[in-house]
């Protein structure tokens, strides 16, 4: 008598994981585009960068430290349309490089989400480049330390890995730049310190999206813990840097674009 064997098919967990990732990527893209369309940011952050250099640097909404302010110095001799075009081009090139390791099937939704973040004109996408390079080139931490400032807490990962030489390089470059500006333009440093006292940590347009907003010191501590615990996985630096971003707004989500490059470096 023949025996009938009923085979049980093994679930294809890899396919299921890819399907869920694809769905979440598109959900994130659509939500990001919807937020950008509703708020119509119109490169608002980029205009702040430009306007800062067409008057007293810290008389308006510009809050980046004097060292980081030099990144936007060309704005002083450019009209707003020219600066906006060049700035969007720089953010777009940075975004293309950051997302290049992403699988082809995810490039469109991830690209849409990043384009929505870029529409605010925030420097976050550009700063994601040195964040992606920081594990191999520790001097790149200076770009974060002298712009967004608090995301540089991710440097604790170097201490956890006992990469003392790299930590010394990162801190040395940061210190040299800071001391240089303090010596050359002490009044600019004083004006920046005064500006910080009146700058809101979270923009008003974002309050409705964040019903619970942990304070910046709390977020910095959490970011330090994440960077310390995840030191062996460079992509966790993205989580730490994003969490420690001072304004914690949709406009600064571009910093998350560093994740594909850091994950790619982990596999290589």
Secondary structure, 3 states (H helix, E strand, C coil): CCCCCCCCCCCCHHHHHHHHHHHHHHHHHHHHHHHHHHHCCCCHHHHHHHHHCCCCCCCCCCCCCHHHHHHHHHHHHCCHHHHHHHHHHHHHHHHHHHHCCCCHHHHHHHHHHHHHHHCCCCCHHHHHHHHHHHCCCHHHHHHHHCCCCHHHHHHHHHHHCCCHHHHHHHHHHHHHHHHHHHHHCHHHHHHHHHHHCCCCCCCHHHCCCCCCCCCHHHHHHHHHHHHHHCCCCCCHHHHHHHHCCCCCCHHHHHHHHHHHHHHHHHHC
